[in-house]
């Protein structure tokens, strides 16, 4: 990747050149000096020309200032490899001097034309550079024109394999190894280690200039270990190198010295660049050596990964480096790479430990870590506060130093390996509720293990739950009183009116019949309301028996069909069955049944299930005042029907009731199973609440989905086998206190067992 100085005052020009040659060029973006003086441009070019491979001058955006820029650039001393590109208007090209060899482009060129022009220009310059490099190399391979002089004296053989004929000092070799080994054994940070290593190398090699380049390793706390290091190498320590070079020069793995050492992993001598026919010569290598003023580059490798490099100049004595010296430097850098990697890993581990320590210290959960020998390894401040241990030293003490009920949970997880989740324990002396979770972790290589316990105080949670229950109860009774007074008032008003008219119109037979009907219906409505309220006054007792599901559904459909036909509300016509002709104006509802469950029987309370099924059927029929279709289907429940993805033991059945009625609005759908919530103007809104309680009392699930104007789907998931329920224990406890047990010793049914019925939204008592 080449480096180019882009001099422009236009953001558009900057974007244009970046898009065209940004992939092959590393730009140094500079605005023109604010003062239009020749001296300002001379100073600018004197600073930057020695560091870049090309200059791109946007004379169009510089305006009149471009005169001083072009004159200064024409007078500047450019190297042979440096290219100049000038973008100018036709008038500027005619007025201002353009040196030979510059590539001048017009401001009228399109982006595509400019891209082709610049691409061709840079390709030609690269080809010319290669040809110039090859010509002298070819000339060096040709035989000399005249034979050598016979008086030529042969060179003396090199001593100890030395490249320069000078003997290698084995004492200096041993001293260097001792000093480096002593240095690597010291506890230093990476920067200090590199600086001390550089001092030893400078003394050992006897050079005036040297620099260590390093790649920043991934050092983020959450960085993956497999993440690649930065592809750029920067100077981490140096001696004798110009400050501007240290600040601005970057080596890269894409080209130049860094690329060659990363791919070939060998010692690179600047002099070897001119040996042999080098057709793929990389001019950036020579340029980087020239900027640094060095002659040799040695890679710093760790597991075939280039972590950095050491580059240095020739000896101050002018002698050549012996091969043994460079080999020693190569191996010492390998040791330095290992030490650097080790320091980096140690720093990462220390950072992670500090981070974990900070997390444990400030997390709002008590954390206790216990080793395999039942001794406490870690104990954060919040755990001290929750367990009231004070400032006593807990670390290293037996687990028995913890409160017994907490210690029992941790010891159980430690010994059994079973994960314990959110076990509630009481902390004496005030029986403060604590939630303890414990998990055992095993170290695979050594087989050792620890148990980690998380402790939370449930006092505030319990208080909030009690407050929530209190608010819910308050809201419940507010709604109850409102709906109850409304329903009772409606019934009493009708009865009161007829009672007042009775003395005057008693002799009228029609009035007496109407009086009897109205009073009976209103009393029935009050009776249904009282029965529904009684439903919530006791725990729901179930009488489990084997029920044939298809027969139960058929009975419910038949009962509700007869009820609606008798009241002339709708004519229900099951598919495939013959029915009597509907009365004129009576809506017709077609019921389609599809039973696909494999479990013929399930264990449940027949009366309660009929109560729930019939109410869902009534709701469906009432939602189709002009007629429609009702589909009743059954199937075996699947894992997707349960929140945890597991079907209940013994299997489960899925029942689906789908009507084509009016549907329920989304904002009303969320609360349709709440007490005293109804979408119609009659009834108290307890029906679906009762259905939900019956289904959940059977350890099943109720889901309601609806689309306004398209219909409603009610899904029930019921277990095939009877499942234990928390209310069973409550019923047993109540029966124990009241002595209300049946002959088998089981709790008797709660009051209202048979007489409780769902409310009839049409105002009449269901039969």
C-alpha positions in Angstrom: 0.0 0.0 0.0 1.5 3.4 -1.1 1.3 6.6 0.8 0.0 9.8 -0.9 -0.2 13.4 0.2 -3.6 14.8 -0.8 -3.6 18.6 -0.8 -7.1 20.0 -1.2 -9.7 22.4 0.2 -12.7 20.4 -1.2 -14.5 17.6 0.6 -15.9 16.5 -2.7 -12.4 16.1 -4.2 -11.2 14.2 -1.1 -14.2 11.8 -1.5 -13.5 11.5 -5.3 -9.8 10.6 -4.9 -10.5 8.3 -2.0 -13.1 6.3 -4.0 -10.9 6.0 -7.1 -7.5 5.0 -5.6 -8.3 4.5 -1.9 -7.9 0.7 -2.1 -4.2 1.0 -3.2 -3.2 4.2 -1.4 -3.0 5.3 2.2 -3.9 9.0 2.1 -2.4 11.8 4.2 -5.1 14.5 4.0 -3.9 18.1 4.4 -5.6 21.4 3.8 -3.6 24.2 2.1 -2.0 26.8 4.4 -4.3 29.6 5.4 -1.7 32.2 4.4 -1.1 32.3 0.6 2.7 32.5 0.8 5.4 30.5 -1.0 7.3 29.9 2.2 4.3 28.1 3.8 4.2 25.6 1.0 8.0 25.2 1.0 7.8 24.2 4.7 4.9 21.9 4.1 6.6 20.0 1.3 9.9 19.9 3.2 8.2 18.1 6.0 6.0 15.6 4.0 7.8 14.8 0.8 10.3 12.5 2.5 7.5 10.4 3.9 5.2 9.9 1.0 5.3 8.1 -2.4 3.0 10.5 -4.3 1.6 14.0 -4.1 -1.9 14.7 -5.3 -2.6 18.5 -5.6 -6.1 19.7 -6.3 -5.4 23.1 -7.9 -9.1 23.5 -8.7 -10.1 23.8 -5.0 -7.0 25.8 -4.1 -7.9 28.6 -6.5 -5.3 31.4 -6.7 -3.3 29.7 -3.9 -2.5 27.0 -6.3 0.2 29.2 -7.9 2.4 29.1 -4.8 1.7 25.4 -4.4 2.8 24.5 -7.9 5.9 26.8 -7.8 7.0 25.2 -4.5 6.4 21.7 -5.7 8.3 22.4 -8.9 11.3 23.6 -6.9 11.1 20.7 -4.4 13.6 17.8 -4.6 11.5 14.8 -5.6 12.8 11.2 -5.5 12.6 9.1 -8.6 9.9 6.9 -7.2 7.6 9.8 -6.2 4.7 10.7 -8.5 2.9 14.0 -8.8 -0.8 14.3 -9.9 -2.3 17.7 -10.5 -6.0 18.3 -11.1 -6.4 21.7 -12.7 -8.6 23.8 -14.9 -7.7 24.7 -18.5 -6.8 28.2 -17.4 -4.5 27.0 -14.6 -2.7 24.6 -16.9 -2.0 27.6 -19.3 -0.9 30.0 -16.6 1.1 28.0 -14.1 4.2 25.8 -14.6 3.7 22.1 -14.8 6.9 20.1 -14.5 7.8 17.3 -16.9 6.7 13.9 -15.6 3.7 15.2 -13.7 0.3 13.7 -14.5 -2.1 16.6 -15.1 -5.9 15.8 -15.2 -8.7 18.2 -16.1 -11.5 19.2 -13.8 -13.9 18.4 -16.7 -13.0 14.7 -16.5 -15.7 12.4 -15.2 -15.1 10.1 -12.3 -14.8 7.1 -14.7 -12.3 9.0 -16.9 -10.3 10.0 -13.9 -10.2 6.5 -12.6 -8.9 5.1 -15.9 -6.4 7.9 -16.3 -4.9 7.5 -12.8 -4.9 3.7 -13.0 -2.9 3.8 -16.2 -0.5 6.4 -14.9 0.4 4.5 -11.7 0.6 1.1 -13.6 3.1 2.6 -16.1 5.2 4.1 -13.3 5.4 0.8 -11.5 6.4 -1.0 -14.7 9.1 1.6 -15.5 10.5 1.2 -11.9 10.7 -2.6 -12.4 12.5 -2.1 -15.8 15.0 0.3 -14.3 15.7 -2.3 -11.5 16.1 -5.2 -13.9 18.5 -3.5 -16.4 21.5 -3.1 -14.1 20.9 -6.6 -12.7 21.0 -8.1 -16.2 24.2 -6.2 -16.9 25.8 -7.6 -13.7 25.0 -11.2 -15.0 26.9 -10.6 -18.3 30.5 -11.9 -18.5 33.2 -9.2 -18.2 34.6 -7.8 -21.5 38.2 -8.6 -20.5 39.7 -11.5 -18.4 40.8 -10.7 -14.9 44.4 -9.7 -14.2 46.7 -12.7 -13.5 48.3 -10.8 -10.6 44.9 -10.9 -8.7 45.4 -12.1 -5.1 42.7 -14.6 -3.8 40.8 -13.6 -0.8 41.5 -15.2 2.6 38.9 -17.7 3.8 36.3 -16.4 6.2 36.8 -17.3 9.9 34.0 -19.2 11.7 31.6 -18.8 8.8 31.6 -15.0 9.2 29.9 -13.1 6.4 32.4 -10.3 6.5 35.6 -12.2 7.2 35.8 -11.1 10.9 35.8 -13.8 13.6 32.8 -14.1 15.7 33.3 -13.3 19.4 31.9 -16.3 21.4 32.3 -14.5 24.7 30.0 -11.7 23.6 27.6 -14.4 22.5 27.5 -16.0 26.0 27.3 -12.6 27.7 24.3 -11.6 25.5 22.5 -14.8 26.3 23.1 -14.3 30.0 21.9 -10.7 29.9 18.8 -11.4 27.9 17.9 -14.4 30.1 18.3 -12.2 33.2 16.2 -9.5 31.6 13.4 -12.0 30.6 13.3 -13.3 34.1 12.5 -9.9 35.7 9.0 -8.7 36.4 8.6 -5.9 34.0 5.7 -4.4 32.0 5.9 -4.8 28.2 7.1 -1.3 27.5 10.0 -1.5 30.0 10.9 -5.0 28.7 11.1 -3.7 25.1 13.2 -0.7 26.1 15.7 -2.7 28.2 15.9 -5.3 25.4 16.7 -2.6 22.9 19.5 -1.3 25.1 21.1 -4.7 25.2 20.7 -5.2 21.5 22.3 -1.9 20.8 25.3 -2.7 22.9 25.6 -6.3 21.5 25.3 -5.3 17.9 27.2 -2.0 18.1 24.8 0.0 16.0 23.6 3.6 16.1 20.0 3.2 14.9 17.5 0.5 15.8 13.8 0.2 16.4 11.3 -2.5 17.6 8.0 -2.6 15.8 5.1 -4.4 17.5 1.5 -5.4 16.6 -1.2 -4.5 19.2 -2.6 -7.7 20.4 -6.3 -8.1 21.1 -6.6 -6.7 24.6 -10.3 -6.2 25.2 -11.8 -7.7 28.3 -14.4 -9.6 26.2 -12.3 -10.1 23.1 -12.2 -13.7 21.8 -8.9 -15.4 22.1 -9.0 -16.3 18.4 -9.3 -12.6 17.4 -6.5 -11.5 15.0 -4.0 -8.9 16.1 -3.9 -5.5 14.4 -2.3 -5.8 10.9 -0.3 -2.6 11.4 3.1 -2.4 13.2 4.1 0.7 15.1 7.4 1.6 16.8 7.3 0.6 20.4 10.9 1.4 21.3 13.7 3.0 19.3 17.1 4.7 19.4 18.6 7.1 16.8 15.4 7.3 14.8 13.9 10.7 13.8 10.8 11.7 15.9 8.7 12.4 12.8 9.4 8.9 11.5 8.5 7.4 14.9 5.2 9.3 15.0 4.1 8.8 11.4 5.7 5.6 10.0 3.6 2.4 10.1 4.5 -0.9 8.7 1.8 -3.2 7.5 1.3 -6.9 6.7 0.0 -6.0 3.2 3.3 -4.8 1.7 6.8 -3.7 2.5 9.0 -5.2 5.2 6.1 -6.4 7.4 4.6 -8.4 4.6 7.8 -10.0 3.6 8.8 -11.0 7.2 5.2 -12.3 7.9 5.2 -14.6 4.8 8.8 -15.7 4.7 9.8 -15.5 8.4 13.5 -14.9 7.7 16.2 -12.3 8.3 16.0 -9.5 5.7 19.1 -7.5 4.7 18.7 -4.4 2.6 21.8 -5.3 0.5 20.1 -8.6 -0.6 17.4 -6.6 -2.4 19.9 -5.9 -5.1 21.1 -9.5 -5.6 19.8 -11.6 -8.4 17.0 -10.9 -10.8 14.2 -9.6 -8.6 11.2 -9.3 -10.9 8.7 -8.9 -8.1 10.7 -6.2 -6.4 8.7 -4.2 -3.8 9.9 -0.7 -3.8 8.2 0.0 -0.5 10.8 -2.2 1.3 13.7 0.0 0.2 11.7 3.1 0.9 11.0 1.9 4.5 14.7 1.0 5.1 15.6 4.5 3.7 13.2 6.3 6.0 14.4 4.3 9.1 18.1 4.5 8.1 18.5 0.8 8.9 20.0 -2.1 7.0 18.6 -5.3 8.6 15.1 -6.4 9.7 14.6 -9.5 12.0 11.2 -10.9 12.6 9.8 -11.5 16.2 7.7 -14.7 15.8 5.6 -16.7 18.2 3.9 -19.8 16.8 4.5 -18.6 13.3 2.7 -15.4 14.0 4.5 -12.1 13.4 4.2 -10.1 16.7 6.8 -7.5 15.7 10.3 -7.0 14.2 13.6 -5.5 15.1 15.4 -3.3 12.5 18.8 -1.8 12.9 21.5 0.0 11.0 25.0 -1.3 10.1 27.8 -1.4 12.7 29.3 1.9 13.7 32.7 0.2 12.9 31.7 -0.5 9.3 32.1 -4.2 9.7 29.6 -6.6 8.3 27.3 -8.7 10.5 28.3 -12.3 11.0 25.7 -14.9 10.3 26.0 -16.2 13.9 25.2 -12.7 15.2 22.0 -12.4 13.2 20.9 -16.0 14.1 21.4 -15.1 17.8 19.3 -12.0 17.3 16.6 -14.1 15.6 16.4 -16.6 18.5 16.5 -13.9 21.1 13.6 -12.2 19.4 11.7 -15.5 19.5 12.2 -15.6 23.3 11.1 -11.9 23.5 8.0 -12.8 21.6 7.1 -15.5 24.1 7.8 -13.2 27.0 5.6 -10.5 25.3 2.8 -13.0 24.7 3.0 -14.2 28.3 2.9 -10.6 29.6 -0.2 -10.0 27.4 -2.0 -13.1 28.7 -1.1 -12.2 32.3 -2.5 -8.7 31.9 -5.7 -10.1 30.4 -6.1 -12.6 33.2 -5.4 -9.8 35.8 -7.9 -7.5 34.0 -10.5 -10.3 34.0 -9.9 -11.0 37.7 -10.1 -7.3 38.5 -13.3 -7.1 36.5 -14.8 -10.1 38.2 -13.8 -8.7 41.6 -15.5 -5.5 40.8 -18.6 -7.3 39.6 -18.8 -9.5 42.7 -18.2 -6.5 45.0 -21.0 -4.4 43.5 -23.6 -6.9 42.3 -26.8 -6.7 44.3 -26.8 -10.4 45.0 -24.9 -12.3 47.7 -22.3 -14.6 46.1 -20.6 -17.4 48.0 -18.0 -19.8 46.4 -17.2 -23.0 48.3 -14.4 -25.4 47.3 -14.5 -29.2 47.1 -13.2 -29.4 50.6 -16.2 -27.5 51.9 -14.2 -24.4 52.6 -15.3 -20.9 51.6 -13.2 -19.5 48.7 -15.1 -16.2 48.0 -17.6 -14.2 49.9 -18.7 -10.8 48.6 -19.9 -7.8 50.6 -23.6 -8.2 49.8 -23.4 -11.8 51.2 -21.9 -10.4 54.4 -24.8 -8.0 54.7 -27.5 -10.6 53.9 -26.0 -13.2 56.3 -25.0 -10.7 58.9 -21.5 -12.1 59.3 -19.9 -8.7 60.1 -16.3 -8.1 59.3 -15.0 -11.4 60.6 -12.7 -13.3 58.2 -14.9 -15.9 56.4 -12.5 -16.8 53.5 -10.9 -20.2 54.1 -13.3 -21.1 56.9 -15.5 -24.3 56.8 -19.0 -24.0 55.3 -20.4 -24.5 58.8 -19.6 -20.8 59.5 -22.5 -19.9 57.3 -26.1 -19.9 58.6 -27.2 -23.5 58.7 -30.1 -23.3 56.3 -28.0 -21.6 53.7 -25.1 -23.9 54.3 -27.4 -26.9 53.8 -28.4 -25.8 50.3 -24.7 -25.1 49.3 -23.5 -28.4 50.7 -26.3 -30.3 48.9 -25.3 -28.8 45.5 -21.6 -29.4 46.3 -22.1 -33.1 47.1 -24.8 -34.1 44.6 -24.0 -31.9 41.7 -27.7 -31.1 41.2 -28.5 -27.5 40.4 -30.7 -25.9 43.0 -32.8 -23.0 41.8 -34.5 -20.4 43.9 -35.0 -22.4 47.1 -36.6 -20.2 49.7 -35.2 -20.4 53.3 -36.0 -18.5 56.4 -33.1 -16.6 58.1 -33.4 -16.4 61.9 -34.1 -14.8 64.2 -36.9 -12.9 62.4 -37.4 -15.6 59.7 -36.4 -13.1 57.0 -37.0 -14.9 53.6 -34.0 -15.6 51.5 -33.8 -17.1 48.0 -30.7 -19.4 47.5 -29.6 -20.9 44.2 -26.5 -23.1 44.0 -24.7 -24.8 41.2 -21.6 -27.0 41.1 -18.9 -26.4 38.5 -16.2 -29.0 37.6 -12.8 -28.2 36.2 -12.4 -30.8 33.4 -8.6 -31.2 33.5 -8.0 -31.6 37.2 -11.5 -32.9 38.2 -11.7 -30.4 41.1 -15.0 -28.6 41.6 -16.6 -25.7 43.4 -20.1 -24.7 44.3 -21.4 -21.2 43.6 -24.4 -19.9 45.6 -26.4 -16.8 44.8 -28.4 -15.4 47.7 -31.2 -12.8 47.4 -33.3 -11.1 50.1 -37.0 -11.7 49.3 -38.3 -9.3 52.0 -38.9 -6.5 49.6 -40.3 -8.9 47.0 -42.7 -10.4 49.5 -43.8 -6.9 50.6 -44.4 -5.9 47.0 -46.3 -9.1 46.3 -48.5 -8.4 49.3 -49.1 -4.8 48.2 -50.0 -6.1 44.7 -52.4 -8.6 46.1 -54.0 -5.9 48.3 -54.4 -3.6 45.3 -55.8 -6.4 43.2 -58.2 -7.4 45.9 -59.3 -3.7 46.3 -59.8 -3.4 42.6 -61.7 -6.7 42.6 -64.1 -5.7 45.3 -64.6 -2.3 43.7 -65.6 -3.9 40.4 -67.6 -6.5 42.3 -69.6 -3.9 44.2 -70.2 -1.9 41.0 -71.4 -4.8 38.9 -73.3 -6.4 41.7 -75.2 -3.3 42.6 -75.9 -2.7 38.9 -77.3 -6.2 38.3 -79.3 -6.3 41.6 -80.7 -2.9 40.9 -81.9 -3.9 37.4 -83.6 -7.0 38.8 -85.2 -5.1 41.8 -86.4 -2.3 39.6 -88.4 -4.7 37.4 -89.8 -6.5 40.4 -90.6 -3.2 42.2 -92.5 -1.8 39.2 -94.6 -4.9 38.8 -95.2 -5.1 42.6 -96.5 -1.5 42.5 -98.8 -2.2 39.6 -100.1 -5.5 41.1 -102.9 -4.0 43.3 -104.4 -2.0 40.4 -104.0 -4.6 37.6 -104.3 -7.8 39.5 -107.6 -8.6 37.8 -105.9 -8.7 34.4 -104.9 -12.2 33.5 -102.3 -11.0 31.0 -100.7 -8.8 33.6 -100.6 -11.6 36.2 -98.8 -13.9 33.6 -96.3 -11.2 32.7 -95.7 -10.5 36.4 -95.0 -14.1 37.1 -92.6 -14.4 34.1 -90.6 -11.2 34.9 -90.3 -11.9 38.6 -89.2 -15.5 38.0 -86.6 -14.4 35.4 -85.2 -11.7 37.6 -85.0 -14.0 40.7 -83.2 -16.5 38.5 -80.7 -13.9 37.4 -80.0 -13.0 41.0 -79.7 -16.7 41.9 -77.2 -17.2 39.0 -75.2 -14.2 40.2 -75.1 -15.5 43.8 -74.0 -19.0 42.5 -71.2 -17.5 40.4 -70.0 -15.5 43.4 -70.1 -18.6 45.5 -67.8 -20.2 42.9 -65.0 -17.9 44.0 -65.6 -18.1 47.8 -64.1 -21.6 48.2 -61.2 -23.5 46.7 -62.5 -25.5 43.7 -62.9 -29.1 44.6 -62.9 -31.6 41.8 -64.3 -35.1 41.6 -62.0 -37.0 39.1 -63.4 -39.7 37.0 -62.8 -41.1 33.6 -64.5 -39.1 30.9 -65.0 -39.9 27.3 -64.0 -36.6 25.7 -66.0 -37.0 22.4 -69.2 -37.9 24.3 -68.8 -35.0 26.7 -68.4 -32.5 23.8 -71.4 -34.0 22.0 -73.5 -33.7 25.1 -72.5 -30.0 25.6 -73.2 -29.2 21.9 -76.6 -30.9 22.2 -77.5 -29.1 25.5 -76.6 -25.6 24.3 -78.3 -26.2 20.9 -81.6 -27.2 22.7 -81.3 -24.2 25.0 -80.8 -21.7 22.1 -83.6 -23.3 20.1 -86.0 -23.2 23.0 -85.3 -19.5 23.6 -85.5 -18.9 19.8 -82.1 -17.4 19.8 -80.4 -19.6 17.1 -80.9 -22.8 15.3 -77.8 -25.0 15.8 -77.3 -27.5 13.0 -74.4 -30.0 13.4 -72.8 -31.1 10.1 -74.2 -34.5 9.0 -77.3 -34.4 11.4 -80.9 -33.7 10.4 -82.5 -30.8 12.3 -85.9 -29.3 12.2 -86.6 -26.3 10.1 -85.6 -23.0 11.7 -88.2 -20.5 12.6 -88.4 -17.5 10.3 -85.7 -14.9 11.1 -83.8 -17.3 13.5 -80.1 -17.3 12.7 -78.6 -20.7 11.7 -75.2 -21.8 13.1 -73.5 -24.9 11.6 -71.3 -26.9 13.9 -68.4 -29.0 12.5 -66.7 -31.5 14.8 -63.3 -33.1 14.1 -62.1 -35.5 16.8 -58.4 -36.5 16.1 -57.2 -37.2 19.6 -55.8 -40.7 20.3 -56.6 -40.7 24.1 -60.3 -41.8 24.2 -60.6 -41.0 27.9 -59.2 -38.4 30.3 -59.4 -38.0 34.0 -61.4 -34.9 35.1 -64.4 -33.5 36.8 -67.2 -34.2 34.3 -69.6 -31.5 35.6 -66.9 -28.8 35.8 -65.7 -29.6 32.3 -69.3 -29.5 31.0 -69.7 -26.2 32.7 -66.6 -24.8 31.0 -67.4 -26.3 27.5 -71.0 -25.1 27.5 -70.0 -21.5 28.4 -67.5 -21.4 25.6 -70.2 -22.7 23.3 -72.7 -20.0 24.5 -70.2 -17.3 24.0 -69.5 -18.6 20.4 -73.2 -18.7 19.5 -73.9 -15.3 21.0 -71.1 -13.8 18.9 -72.9 -14.9 15.7 -76.3 -13.1 15.9 -76.8 -13.5 12.2 -75.5 -17.1 12.0 -72.2 -18.6 11.0 -69.9 -21.6 11.5 -68.4 -23.2 14.6 -65.6 -25.7 14.4 -64.8 -27.9 17.4 -61.6 -30.0 17.0 -59.4 -32.1 19.2 -55.9 -33.4 18.8 -53.0 -34.7 20.9 -51.1 -31.9 22.5 -47.6 -31.2 21.2 -44.5 -29.7 23.1 -45.2 -26.4 21.5 -48.4 -26.2 23.4 -46.5 -25.8 26.7 -44.3 -22.9 27.8 -41.4 -25.2 28.8 -41.7 -27.3 25.7 -42.5 -30.5 27.6 -45.8 -32.5 27.4 -47.3 -33.4 30.8 -46.6 -37.0 32.0 -49.4 -39.3 30.7 -50.1 -37.0 27.7 -52.5 -34.2 27.0 -55.3 -33.2 24.7 -55.8 -30.0 22.8 -59.3 -28.7 22.2 -60.0 -25.9 19.8 -63.3 -23.9 19.5 -63.3 -21.6 16.5 -66.3 -19.4 15.5 -66.8 -17.0 12.7 -68.4 -14.4 14.9 -67.9 -10.7 15.6 -64.5 -11.2 17.3 -63.0 -9.2 20.1 -60.9 -6.0 19.8 -57.2 -6.4 20.7 -57.4 -3.9 23.6 -60.3 -5.9 25.1 -58.8 -9.3 24.4 -56.0 -9.0 27.0 -58.5 -8.9 29.9 -61.4 -11.1 28.8 -60.6 -13.7 31.5 -60.4 -11.1 34.3 -63.3 -11.0 36.7 -66.2 -8.6 35.8 -64.9 -7.9 32.4 -67.5 -8.4 29.6 -67.7 -7.2 26.0 -71.5 -7.2 26.1 -74.0 -4.9 28.0 -75.5 -7.8 30.0 -74.0 -10.2 32.5 -71.4 -9.5 35.2 -68.4 -10.8 33.2 -67.5 -13.9 35.3 -68.1 -16.6 32.7 -64.6 -16.8 31.1 -63.1 -16.2 34.5 -64.8 -19.4 35.7 -63.8 -21.3 32.5 -60.1 -20.3 33.1 -60.3 -21.4 36.7 -61.8 -24.8 35.8 -59.2 -25.4 33.1 -56.3 -24.3 35.3 -57.7 -26.3 38.2 -57.3 -29.4 36.0 -53.6 -28.3 35.5 -54.5 -27.3 31.9 -53.9 -24.1 29.9 -56.4 -21.7 28.3 -55.6 -19.4 25.4 -57.9 -17.0 23.5 -57.1 -15.5 20.2 -59.5 -13.2 18.3 -59.6 -10.8 15.3 -62.3 -8.2 15.3 -64.9 -9.0 12.6 -63.3 -12.3 11.8 -64.0 -14.6 14.8 -62.6 -16.0 18.0 -60.5 -19.1 18.7 -60.5 -20.7 22.2 -57.8 -23.3 22.9 -57.9 -25.6 25.9 -55.0 -28.0 26.7 -56.0 -30.6 29.3 -53.9 -33.4 30.8 -55.0 -37.0 30.2 -54.1 -38.0 33.8 -55.1 -36.1 36.9 -52.3 -33.8 38.1 -51.6 -32.6 41.6 -52.6 -29.0 42.2 -51.7 -26.5 45.1 -55.4 -26.2 46.0 -55.5 -29.9 46.8 -53.4 -29.3 49.9 -55.6 -26.2 50.8 -58.8 -28.3 50.6 -57.3 -31.0 52.7 -56.2 -28.4 55.3 -59.7 -26.9 55.3 -61.4 -30.3 55.6 -59.1 -31.2 58.5 -60.1 -28.1 60.4 -63.8 -28.5 59.7 -64.0 -32.3 59.8 -65.6 -32.2 56.4 -64.2 -35.5 55.0 -66.0 -38.1 52.9 -66.1 -41.8 53.7 -62.7 -42.5 52.0 -61.0 -39.8 54.0 -60.8 -37.4 51.1 -62.0 -33.8 51.3 -65.7 -33.4 50.5 -66.9 -31.1 47.8 -67.0 -27.4 48.6 -70.4 -25.8 49.1 -72.3 -25.2 45.8 -70.7 -28.1 44.2 -73.6 -29.0 41.9 -75.6 -25.9 41.8 -72.9 -23.5 40.6 -73.6 -22.3 37.0 -72.1 -19.8 34.6 -74.0 -16.6 34.1 -76.4 -16.6 31.1 -75.5 -13.5 29.2 -79.0 -13.4 27.6 -80.6 -12.9 31.1 -82.3 -16.3 31.3 -81.2 -19.2 33.5 -79.7 -22.1 31.5 -81.4 -25.4 31.8 
